Amino acid sequence: MSRILRLHQQFSKYPFGNQIFSRFVARMAPYFQTIKPQILEIRKNYIRVEMKKRRSVENHLKTVHAIAMCNLCEFAAGICTEASIDSTMRWIPTGMQVSYLKKAQTDLIAVCDLGQPDWQNISELVCHVSVMDKTGLEVVAADITMKVSEKPKR
């Protein structure tokens, strides 16, 4: 079990543990804190994350800003990959294709489902992230490419 999933198990035993866990994970890359992501569900190869619509993530149209949604997508893909990858492996994002499908006018839910990648024989992984509004309408679709390699020997 990955370190992220072990931490989630530990935190989830306590009241507000999921909120504290989400804040803790967002601090791994401080820019993620700007969107205040809330992990709703996490398991190997799957994550579901919420982002509240609030003034600090809005654009001039009073909808969720495109870059805030990209940040949510990268958070979902990165934490999902970190929770799933073998402890002898590492990853880094190398590309991102994003489609803005509809205006994001509500809180958002991002889902990343990696399926069943062969972690031992993979050098590149495309993480598909779907972002939906509160009505279930998909507002963003993103494919984030992760380079996967062995950790260097120390």
NORVENRA-V84157 format. One record per run of one state. SS is the DSSP state (H for helix, E for strand, - for the rest). FROM is the first residue (numbers start at 0). TO is the last residue. If there is no record, write none. Layout:
SS:FROM:TO, SS:FROM:TO
//
This chain:
-:0:1, H:2:10, -:11:15, H:16:25, -:26:28, H:29:34, -:35:36, E:37:42, -:43:44, E:45:50, -:51:53, H:54:56, E:57:57, -:58:62, E:63:63, -:64:64, H:65:83, -:84:87, E:88:99, -:100:106, E:107:112, -:113:117, H:118:120, -:121:122, E:123:132, -:133:136, E:137:149, -:150:153
//
